[in-house]
Amino acid sequence: MERLSSVQSRLATWGEEVAEHFQAKREFGNYQGRPDLGHVESGAVVTVDSFYSTINTEADSLYWTLNEVAVQAEPGPCPGYVTFYLSTNTPNLTGIFARTNETNWQRVPFIWTAPLHQGQNQFRFRSCNTIGIMGRVTEVAINYVLGSNELNVTTNGGMPVMSPHQFLYEDYVHPELTSLRQAYRLDEKLATTGADWERLIPLRTWLKGLWIHGQPLRLPPWNARFIIERGMKGIERFHCVHYSVSFVQCCLSLGYVVRMVNLHRGIAEDCEPGKEQQHEPPCDEHVVTEIWSNDLGKWVLFDVDYDCHYVHDGVVLNCLEIKNLLQAGRASEIKMCSGPHTALEMGDQTLAKRLSFYRHLSFLMRNNFLTDPEGPIRVAHLTDDQTPPILWWYGEDMMWRRNIMGPVHVAKPYKQTTSVLNDGRLHTAWASDDAPTQHWAKVEWEKPVDVSCVVIHWADRVGVFRTSSQYRIEVLLDSGWETVVKVDKNREQPWNVHEFPMVSTTGVRVVQSLGGGHPLHPNRMWLRQIQVF
C-alpha cells in the first residue's frame, strides 16, 4: 500500500523495474552443459548493422507534408482534351475531387481526361479523407489554343514533401475512435471559427482539465477512452505521454493527422533511471504533439500537458522551429500562448526551462496504437550539426512495455553495439531496419575462443516466430570471414541449433541474405538471442 500511495515510491519502484529490465541474466541456460561464450558476462560484445527502433535522420525527412494532390498534365487522346495523372499522400484517402472553372466539386479517377476550351482553363484538385475533411487545393491553369496539341500548364501547389521513412496512420473510422468521438461529443469541443489548428484549442483545454498531472498507479494502455474515463473519475492521475496519446486519438476521431514527439533536454550514458532531472546536464524528457494543419500547410505544436502552444512574430510554431530558434540563441523571442491550465502546470518553472526540452526531438513513427497496441514502435530522432545521434532502448525492438514508456531514461548516445542479443534475457529482442540489404549481428571477443556451435533464438511476436528463411553463420579467421553454416529454406521455429567443426576465432557473425527474413517482413532480421558454445 505504501509503495502505491506515494508518488515518489512509485517512481522509485519504476526505476528499480527499469534497472532490473536492463540487467544481464542467464534465462536461456546452457547447451549440453557447455557455457555460453557469447554471453555478455563472458566478455563478448555484440555489434549489429542497424536498429529498427531508432532512425537518426535530418529535418527534411521528418517534416513531410500531407493532404495535397500532385498533378501531372499531358495532352489528351485528341486535340481539345487534357489527361491528368493524380496522386496524393493523404492518410485514409476516400478520393480526389476536381473543380473545373466554376463548376461544383466532383470526384474524379486518378487518371482523368477533361475537355478544354479556347483560352485559359482553370482546374482545382483536392483530396478527401474518410471523415470528409478536404485537403489543400492544387491549382492548375492551362492556356489552350484551338486545334493545338500542345499545353501551356501552370501549377500552384501539389508539390508534397515526402519522407523516406514510413509512418503508420490509424484508421479514422476505427470503432474505438468512433466510440470516443460519440461518447464525449468531441465535435462540440471544437471552436466554431479560426484556422483548423485553432479550432482544436478548446479540445486541448478540455482534455487537460479532466485530471491533474500526476503519476499513475501503473502505466495504462495507449487507449484514450480508458485513460479519460479513469482520469475523469479521479481513479488515477496521468502525465504528459497520456495527455498526448489521448489528444492524438481525439483528433484522429475528428479526421486530423496528429503525431507524438518525445523531447529530451540531453542524452547521457551514465544516468540512473528516475534521476534524469538531477543529472548534469539534465536529461529528462517530455512528450508533446504536432498537428498537421491543412490551412497553414505545416505541422503545429500543441503541448497538451501544459495547455499551450508557441508563436514567434505572430506565427505558430512546430517543434523544429523552436529547436532552430533555440540553437540560434533566439529562444527569448518565442512566446508561450497559454491556456486556462498553463499557470498551474508551470508553477515556478521558467519559459527557458520548458524550451530547453526541444534540444532533442524524437518522433514516434506511428499513431495506430489502437490497431496495434503493443508495437513495435520506430522512433526517428532529428540530428544536425549540433545534435548527435542517439539510440533508443539500448537497441531493443521497441515493443510496448509498461515500465519503459514512462518517466525513465531510455535514450543513450548512439552505438552500433547492443547487449540485447547476449544479455541472457528472454523478454528482449533486437530487430534490424527494413532496408533491402543484408543484415547481420556479430559477436566478438578480445582474445580467440574455441567455438563449435551457435544457437539462434528468434523473436516471437503475436504468436509467430520471426524466423529468417535464408542466412549463414560466419567465423572470423586470419583470412577474413568464412562461412561455416548456410541455411536456404528455414521454416518457422523458436530456435536453430548449428554444430560445425571446432574453430578458434575472435568473431562469429549471423548474416541474413537480401530478402531472407520472415515472409511477413523479408527485409527485416529479428532475433531474441545469439548463443555461442
C-alpha positions as CSV (number, residue, x, y, z in Angstrom):
1,M,0.0,0.0,0.0
2,E,2.7,2.5,1.0
3,R,4.5,2.0,-2.4
4,L,1.3,2.8,-4.3
5,S,0.2,5.7,-2.1
6,S,3.4,7.7,-2.5
7,V,4.3,9.2,-5.9
8,Q,8.0,9.1,-5.0
9,S,7.7,5.4,-4.1
10,R,6.0,4.6,-7.4
11,L,8.7,6.5,-9.2
12,A,11.4,4.6,-7.2
13,T,9.7,1.3,-8.0
14,W,9.6,2.0,-11.7
15,G,13.3,3.0,-11.5
16,E,14.0,-0.4,-9.9
17,E,12.0,-2.2,-12.5
18,V,13.8,-0.4,-15.3
19,A,17.2,-1.1,-13.8
20,E,16.1,-4.8,-13.4
21,H,14.9,-4.8,-17.0
22,F,18.3,-4.0,-18.3
23,Q,20.3,-6.3,-16.0
24,A,22.0,-9.3,-17.7
25,K,20.6,-12.7,-16.8
26,R,21.0,-16.4,-17.9
27,E,17.4,-17.3,-18.7
28,F,18.3,-19.3,-21.8
29,G,20.5,-21.7,-19.9
30,N,23.4,-23.6,-21.4
31,Y,23.6,-26.1,-24.3
32,Q,24.6,-29.7,-23.4
33,G,26.2,-28.4,-20.3
34,R,28.6,-26.1,-22.1
35,P,28.9,-22.5,-21.0
36,D,27.6,-19.7,-23.3
37,L,30.7,-18.0,-24.7
38,G,28.5,-15.4,-26.3
39,H,27.0,-14.1,-23.1
40,V,27.9,-10.5,-22.1
41,E,29.4,-11.8,-18.8
42,S,31.8,-13.9,-20.9
43,G,33.3,-10.7,-22.3
44,A,31.5,-10.9,-25.7
45,V,30.4,-7.8,-27.4
46,V,27.5,-7.8,-30.0
47,T,27.5,-5.3,-32.9
48,V,24.7,-5.0,-35.4
49,D,24.2,-3.4,-38.8
50,S,21.2,-1.3,-37.9
51,F,18.3,-0.9,-35.5
52,Y,14.6,-1.0,-36.2
53,S,13.9,1.0,-33.0
54,T,15.9,4.1,-33.9
55,I,16.2,6.2,-37.0
56,N,18.7,9.1,-36.8
57,T,17.8,11.5,-39.7
58,E,17.6,15.1,-40.8
59,A,14.7,17.5,-40.5
60,D,13.7,17.2,-44.2
61,S,12.8,13.5,-43.6
62,L,10.6,14.4,-40.6
63,Y,8.7,17.4,-41.8
64,W,6.8,15.9,-44.7
65,T,3.6,17.5,-46.0
66,L,0.2,15.9,-46.2
67,N,-3.2,16.1,-47.9
68,E,-2.0,17.6,-51.2
69,V,-2.7,16.4,-54.7
70,A,0.3,16.1,-57.1
71,V,-0.8,16.7,-60.7
72,Q,0.8,15.8,-64.0
73,A,-0.9,17.1,-67.1
74,E,-0.4,15.8,-70.6
75,P,-2.2,16.3,-73.9
76,G,-5.3,14.1,-74.1
77,P,-6.2,11.4,-76.7
78,C,-7.2,14.1,-79.2
79,P,-6.9,17.9,-79.5
80,G,-9.1,19.8,-77.1
81,Y,-8.6,17.4,-74.2
82,V,-6.1,17.1,-71.3
83,T,-5.3,13.9,-69.3
84,F,-4.4,14.4,-65.6
85,Y,-2.3,11.9,-63.6
86,L,-3.2,12.5,-60.0
87,S,-1.6,11.2,-56.8
88,T,-1.7,12.1,-53.1
89,N,-0.2,11.2,-49.7
90,T,-3.5,11.8,-47.8
91,P,-3.9,9.3,-45.0
92,N,-7.2,7.4,-45.1
93,L,-8.0,8.6,-48.5
94,T,-11.5,8.3,-49.8
95,G,-11.0,10.0,-53.2
96,I,-9.8,13.0,-55.2
97,F,-12.1,15.8,-56.2
98,A,-11.8,18.3,-59.0
99,R,-13.4,21.5,-60.0
100,T,-13.3,23.0,-63.5
101,N,-13.6,26.7,-63.8
102,E,-16.7,27.5,-61.7
103,T,-18.4,24.1,-61.7
104,N,-19.1,22.1,-58.5
105,W,-16.5,19.7,-56.9
106,Q,-16.8,16.2,-58.4
107,R,-15.0,13.0,-57.6
108,V,-12.5,12.0,-60.4
109,P,-10.3,9.0,-61.0
110,F,-6.6,9.1,-60.6
111,I,-6.2,9.2,-64.4
112,W,-8.8,11.7,-65.6
113,T,-9.4,13.2,-69.0
114,A,-11.2,16.5,-69.3
115,P,-12.2,18.8,-72.2
116,L,-10.6,22.2,-72.8
117,H,-11.9,25.4,-74.3
118,Q,-10.2,28.1,-76.2
119,G,-8.1,30.3,-73.9
120,Q,-7.5,29.9,-70.1
121,N,-8.8,26.8,-68.4
122,Q,-8.8,26.6,-64.5
123,F,-8.7,23.3,-62.7
124,R,-8.6,22.7,-58.9
125,F,-7.9,19.5,-57.1
126,R,-8.4,18.4,-53.5
127,S,-8.1,15.1,-51.7
128,C,-10.8,13.9,-49.2
129,N,-10.3,11.6,-46.3
130,T,-12.8,9.1,-44.8
131,I,-14.1,11.6,-42.3
132,G,-14.9,14.0,-45.1
133,I,-12.1,16.6,-44.5
134,M,-10.8,18.1,-47.7
135,G,-7.1,18.7,-48.2
136,R,-5.2,21.6,-49.6
137,V,-6.1,22.9,-53.1
138,T,-3.8,22.4,-56.1
139,E,-4.5,24.9,-58.8
140,V,-3.7,24.1,-62.5
141,A,-4.1,26.7,-65.2
142,I,-3.9,25.6,-68.9
143,N,-3.8,28.0,-71.8
144,Y,-5.2,26.2,-74.8
145,V,-5.1,27.3,-78.5
146,L,-7.9,25.8,-80.5
147,G,-6.7,22.8,-82.6
148,S,-3.3,22.6,-80.9
149,N,-1.9,19.5,-79.3
150,E,0.4,21.5,-77.0
151,L,-0.5,22.6,-73.5
152,N,0.8,25.6,-71.6
153,V,0.4,24.4,-68.0
154,T,1.0,26.4,-64.8
155,T,0.6,24.6,-61.4
156,N,0.3,26.2,-58.0
157,G,0.7,23.7,-55.1
158,G,0.7,20.0,-55.3
159,M,4.4,19.5,-54.5
160,P,4.3,17.4,-51.4
161,V,7.4,16.8,-49.3
162,M,7.8,13.1,-48.9
163,S,9.6,11.3,-46.1
164,P,11.9,8.2,-46.9
165,H,10.7,6.8,-43.6
166,Q,7.3,5.0,-43.3
167,F,4.7,6.4,-40.9
168,L,1.8,4.2,-39.9
169,Y,-1.5,6.0,-39.7
170,E,-4.5,5.0,-37.6
171,D,-7.8,4.3,-39.4
172,Y,-10.1,7.3,-38.8
173,V,-13.1,5.1,-38.6
174,H,-11.6,2.6,-36.2
175,P,-14.5,1.5,-33.8
176,E,-12.6,2.8,-30.8
177,L,-12.3,6.3,-32.4
178,T,-15.9,6.4,-33.4
179,S,-16.9,5.4,-29.9
180,L,-14.6,8.1,-28.4
181,R,-16.0,10.8,-30.6
182,Q,-19.6,10.0,-29.8
183,A,-19.1,9.3,-26.1
184,Y,-17.5,12.7,-25.3
185,R,-19.3,14.7,-28.1
186,L,-15.9,15.8,-29.4
187,D,-17.4,17.8,-32.3
188,E,-18.9,20.2,-29.7
189,K,-15.4,20.7,-28.1
190,L,-14.1,22.5,-31.3
191,A,-14.1,26.2,-31.8
192,T,-16.6,27.3,-34.5
193,T,-14.2,29.8,-36.1
194,G,-10.5,30.1,-36.9
195,A,-8.0,28.0,-38.8
196,D,-8.2,24.3,-38.5
197,W,-5.5,24.1,-35.8
198,E,-7.0,26.9,-33.8
199,R,-10.3,25.1,-33.7
200,L,-8.6,22.4,-31.7
201,I,-7.5,24.7,-28.8
202,P,-10.8,24.2,-26.8
203,L,-10.4,20.4,-27.2
204,R,-6.9,20.6,-25.8
205,T,-8.0,22.7,-22.8
206,W,-11.0,20.4,-22.2
207,L,-8.7,17.3,-22.1
208,K,-6.1,19.0,-19.9
209,G,-8.8,19.8,-17.4
210,L,-10.0,16.3,-16.9
211,W,-7.4,15.3,-14.4
212,I,-4.4,16.7,-12.5
213,H,-1.0,15.8,-13.8
214,G,0.5,13.0,-11.8
215,Q,2.0,9.6,-11.6
216,P,-0.5,6.8,-12.4
217,L,-0.7,3.7,-10.3
218,R,0.6,1.7,-13.3
219,L,1.1,2.8,-16.9
220,P,-2.1,2.3,-18.8
221,P,-2.6,1.0,-22.4
222,W,-2.5,3.7,-25.0
223,N,-6.2,4.0,-25.3
224,A,-7.8,7.5,-24.9
225,R,-11.1,6.3,-23.7
226,F,-9.6,4.1,-21.0
227,I,-7.3,7.0,-19.8
228,I,-10.0,9.6,-20.0
229,E,-12.5,7.6,-18.0
230,R,-10.1,6.8,-15.2
231,G,-8.9,10.4,-15.2
232,M,-12.3,11.9,-15.1
233,K,-13.4,9.6,-12.3
234,G,-10.3,10.5,-10.2
235,I,-9.2,6.9,-10.1
236,E,-5.8,7.7,-11.4
237,R,-3.6,10.6,-12.5
238,F,-1.6,10.6,-15.7
239,H,1.3,12.6,-17.2
240,C,2.4,14.1,-20.5
241,V,2.5,10.9,-22.6
242,H,-1.1,10.1,-21.6
243,Y,-2.3,13.6,-22.3
244,S,-0.6,13.4,-25.6
245,V,-1.9,9.9,-26.7
246,S,-5.4,10.9,-25.6
247,F,-5.3,14.1,-27.6
248,V,-3.9,12.2,-30.6
249,Q,-6.8,9.8,-30.6
250,C,-9.4,12.5,-30.0
251,C,-8.0,14.4,-33.1
252,L,-7.9,11.2,-35.2
253,S,-11.5,10.6,-34.5
254,L,-12.2,14.0,-36.0
255,G,-10.1,13.4,-39.1
256,Y,-7.0,15.3,-38.1
257,V,-3.5,13.9,-38.5
258,V,-1.6,14.2,-35.2
259,R,1.7,12.6,-34.1
260,M,3.6,12.3,-30.8
261,V,7.1,13.9,-30.3
262,N,9.4,12.9,-27.4
263,L,11.6,15.7,-26.2
264,H,14.9,15.3,-24.3
265,R,16.9,18.1,-22.7
266,G,20.0,16.0,-23.0
267,I,21.3,12.5,-23.6
268,A,23.7,10.7,-21.2
269,E,25.3,7.3,-20.9
270,D,25.6,7.2,-17.1
271,C,22.2,8.5,-15.8
272,E,20.4,6.4,-13.2
273,P,16.8,5.7,-14.2
274,G,14.4,8.1,-12.4
275,K,17.1,10.7,-11.7
276,E,17.1,12.4,-15.0
277,Q,16.4,15.9,-13.6
278,Q,19.2,15.7,-11.1
279,H,21.7,14.6,-13.7
280,E,24.2,17.2,-15.0
281,P,23.3,18.2,-17.6
282,P,19.6,17.3,-17.1
283,C,18.5,14.5,-19.5
284,D,14.8,14.3,-18.5
285,E,12.1,14.1,-21.2
286,H,8.7,15.4,-22.1
287,V,6.0,14.4,-24.7
288,V,4.1,16.7,-26.9
289,T,2.0,16.5,-30.1
290,E,2.2,18.0,-33.6
291,I,-1.0,18.6,-35.7
292,W,-0.9,18.7,-39.5
293,S,-2.7,21.9,-40.5
294,N,-4.2,22.0,-43.9
295,D,-4.9,25.7,-43.6
296,L,-1.2,26.5,-42.9
297,G,0.4,23.7,-44.8
298,K,2.7,22.8,-41.9
299,W,2.9,20.9,-38.6
300,V,1.8,22.8,-35.5
301,L,3.0,22.0,-31.9
302,F,0.5,21.5,-29.1
303,D,1.7,20.8,-25.6
304,V,-1.4,19.3,-24.1
305,D,0.1,18.7,-20.6
306,Y,0.8,22.4,-20.4
307,D,-2.3,23.5,-22.3
308,C,-0.2,25.7,-24.6
309,H,1.4,26.4,-27.9
310,Y,4.2,28.7,-29.0
311,V,4.5,31.6,-31.5
312,H,7.3,33.7,-33.0
313,D,6.5,37.0,-34.6
314,G,2.8,36.0,-34.6
315,V,3.4,32.7,-36.4
316,V,2.5,29.5,-34.6
317,L,5.5,27.1,-34.3
318,N,6.3,23.5,-34.5
319,C,9.0,21.6,-32.7
320,L,11.6,22.0,-35.4
321,E,11.1,25.8,-35.5
322,I,11.5,26.0,-31.7
323,K,14.7,23.9,-31.9
324,N,16.1,26.1,-34.6
325,L,15.4,29.3,-32.6
326,L,16.9,27.7,-29.5
327,Q,20.1,26.7,-31.3
328,A,20.3,30.2,-32.8
329,G,20.2,31.8,-29.4
330,R,16.8,33.4,-30.1
331,A,14.7,31.5,-27.6
332,S,13.8,34.8,-25.9
333,E,11.8,35.7,-29.0
334,I,9.4,32.8,-28.5
335,K,6.1,33.5,-26.8
336,M,4.1,30.8,-25.0
337,C,0.3,31.0,-25.8
338,S,-1.2,29.9,-22.5
339,G,-4.5,28.2,-21.8
340,P,-6.5,28.2,-18.6
341,H,-4.5,25.4,-17.1
342,T,-1.0,26.6,-18.0
343,A,-0.1,28.6,-14.9
344,L,-0.9,25.8,-12.5
345,E,1.3,23.4,-14.5
346,M,4.1,25.8,-14.9
347,G,4.3,26.6,-11.2
348,D,7.7,28.4,-10.7
349,Q,9.2,27.0,-13.9
350,T,10.6,29.4,-16.4
351,L,9.8,29.5,-20.1
352,A,13.5,29.0,-20.8
353,K,13.4,25.6,-19.0
354,R,10.3,24.5,-21.0
355,L,12.0,25.4,-24.2
356,S,15.3,23.6,-23.2
357,F,13.4,20.3,-23.8
358,Y,13.4,21.0,-27.5
359,R,17.1,20.2,-28.0
360,H,16.4,16.5,-28.9
361,L,13.3,15.8,-31.0
362,S,12.3,12.1,-31.4
363,F,9.1,11.4,-33.5
364,L,7.1,8.2,-32.8
365,M,6.6,6.9,-36.4
366,R,3.1,5.7,-36.0
367,N,-0.2,6.8,-34.4
368,N,-2.1,3.5,-34.9
369,F,-1.9,2.5,-31.2
370,L,-5.5,1.1,-31.3
371,T,-4.9,-1.1,-34.3
372,D,-1.5,-2.3,-33.0
373,P,-1.4,-1.6,-29.2
374,E,1.9,-3.4,-28.5
375,G,4.3,-2.3,-31.1
376,P,7.0,-2.3,-32.3
377,I,7.4,1.5,-32.4
378,R,10.0,3.1,-34.6
379,V,11.4,6.4,-33.2
380,A,13.0,8.9,-35.6
381,H,15.5,11.3,-33.9
382,L,16.3,14.6,-35.6
383,T,20.1,15.1,-36.0
384,D,22.0,18.1,-37.2
385,D,25.5,19.7,-36.6
386,Q,24.5,20.5,-33.0
387,T,22.6,17.3,-32.3
388,P,24.4,13.9,-32.3
389,P,22.6,10.7,-33.0
390,I,21.0,8.6,-30.2
391,L,20.0,5.0,-29.6
392,W,16.6,4.3,-28.1
393,W,16.0,1.5,-25.5
394,Y,19.6,0.1,-25.8
395,G,18.7,-1.1,-29.3
396,E,15.6,-3.2,-28.4
397,D,12.9,-3.7,-30.9
398,M,10.6,-1.2,-29.2
399,M,7.7,-3.4,-28.3
400,W,5.3,-1.5,-25.9
401,R,6.3,-2.2,-22.3
402,R,4.6,-0.7,-19.2
403,N,7.8,0.0,-17.4
404,I,9.6,1.7,-20.3
405,M,7.5,4.4,-21.9
406,G,7.3,6.4,-18.8
407,P,9.5,8.9,-16.9
408,V,12.7,6.9,-17.3
409,H,16.0,7.3,-19.1
410,V,15.7,5.2,-22.2
411,A,17.8,7.1,-24.8
412,K,21.6,6.8,-24.9
413,P,24.4,8.1,-27.2
414,Y,24.4,6.1,-30.4
415,K,26.5,3.0,-30.7
416,Q,26.2,0.0,-33.0
417,T,26.8,-2.3,-30.1
418,T,23.9,-3.7,-28.1
419,S,23.6,-6.1,-25.2
420,V,20.1,-7.1,-26.2
421,L,21.4,-10.2,-28.1
422,N,23.7,-11.6,-25.5
423,D,22.2,-10.4,-22.2
424,G,20.5,-13.7,-21.4
425,R,17.1,-12.1,-21.0
426,L,14.1,-13.9,-22.5
427,H,11.8,-10.9,-22.9
428,T,14.1,-8.6,-25.0
429,A,14.8,-8.7,-28.7
430,W,16.6,-6.8,-31.5
431,A,15.3,-6.1,-35.0
432,S,17.2,-4.6,-37.9
433,D,15.8,-1.9,-40.1
434,D,13.7,-2.8,-43.1
435,A,16.3,-1.7,-45.7
436,P,16.5,-4.1,-48.7
437,T,20.0,-5.3,-48.0
438,Q,21.9,-7.9,-46.0
439,H,21.5,-7.7,-42.2
440,W,23.9,-9.1,-39.6
441,A,24.6,-9.4,-35.9
442,K,28.2,-10.0,-34.9
443,V,29.6,-11.5,-31.6
444,E,33.3,-10.6,-30.9
445,W,35.9,-11.3,-28.2
446,E,39.2,-9.6,-27.4
447,K,41.0,-13.0,-27.4
448,P,40.4,-16.1,-29.5
449,V,37.8,-18.6,-28.2
450,D,37.2,-22.2,-29.4
451,V,33.6,-22.5,-30.8
452,S,31.7,-25.3,-32.5
453,C,28.1,-24.4,-32.0
454,V,25.8,-21.4,-32.5
455,V,22.2,-21.3,-31.3
456,I,20.0,-18.6,-32.8
457,H,16.8,-17.7,-30.9
458,W,14.2,-15.9,-33.0
459,A,11.8,-13.2,-31.8
460,D,8.2,-14.2,-31.3
461,R,5.5,-11.6,-31.9
462,V,1.7,-12.2,-31.9
463,G,2.2,-15.9,-31.8
464,V,4.6,-16.1,-34.7
465,F,8.3,-16.8,-34.5
466,R,10.0,-14.3,-36.9
467,T,12.5,-16.9,-38.3
468,S,14.8,-15.9,-41.1
469,S,14.4,-18.1,-44.1
470,Q,17.9,-17.6,-45.6
471,Y,21.0,-16.9,-43.6
472,R,24.6,-18.0,-42.9
473,I,26.9,-18.2,-40.0
474,E,30.5,-17.0,-40.4
475,V,33.6,-17.1,-38.3
476,L,36.5,-14.6,-38.4
477,L,39.8,-16.1,-39.4
478,D,43.1,-14.6,-40.4
479,S,42.0,-14.6,-44.0
480,G,38.7,-12.9,-43.2
481,W,35.1,-14.1,-42.6
482,E,34.5,-17.7,-43.6
483,T,31.1,-19.4,-43.9
484,V,30.6,-22.5,-41.7
485,V,26.8,-22.8,-41.9
486,K,24.4,-21.9,-44.7
487,V,20.6,-22.1,-44.5
488,D,18.4,-21.6,-47.6
489,K,14.9,-22.7,-46.6
490,N,14.5,-22.3,-42.9
491,R,11.0,-23.0,-41.5
492,E,9.3,-21.2,-38.6
493,Q,10.6,-22.4,-35.3
494,P,11.7,-20.9,-31.9
495,W,15.4,-21.5,-32.4
496,N,18.0,-23.1,-34.6
497,V,21.0,-25.1,-33.4
498,H,24.0,-25.3,-35.7
499,E,27.0,-27.5,-35.0
500,F,30.2,-27.3,-37.0
501,P,33.9,-28.4,-36.6
502,M,35.7,-26.6,-33.8
503,V,37.4,-23.4,-34.8
504,S,39.4,-20.8,-32.9
505,T,38.1,-17.3,-33.6
506,T,37.6,-13.8,-32.3
507,G,34.3,-13.3,-34.1
508,V,31.1,-15.1,-35.1
509,R,28.6,-13.4,-37.4
510,V,25.0,-14.3,-38.4
511,V,24.2,-12.8,-41.8
512,Q,20.7,-12.7,-43.3
513,S,20.6,-12.7,-47.1
514,L,18.9,-10.0,-49.0
515,G,15.1,-10.6,-48.7
516,G,15.9,-13.6,-46.5
517,G,13.8,-12.6,-43.4
518,H,10.4,-13.9,-42.3
519,P,7.7,-13.8,-45.0
520,L,5.9,-11.1,-43.1
521,H,8.9,-8.8,-43.3
522,P,11.5,-10.3,-45.7
523,N,13.9,-7.3,-45.3
524,R,14.0,-7.3,-41.5
525,M,16.1,-9.5,-39.3
526,W,14.5,-10.2,-35.9
527,L,16.4,-12.0,-33.2
528,R,16.0,-12.6,-29.5
529,Q,19.4,-14.0,-28.6
530,I,22.6,-15.5,-30.0
531,Q,24.4,-18.1,-28.0
532,V,27.9,-19.4,-28.9
533,F,29.4,-22.7,-27.5
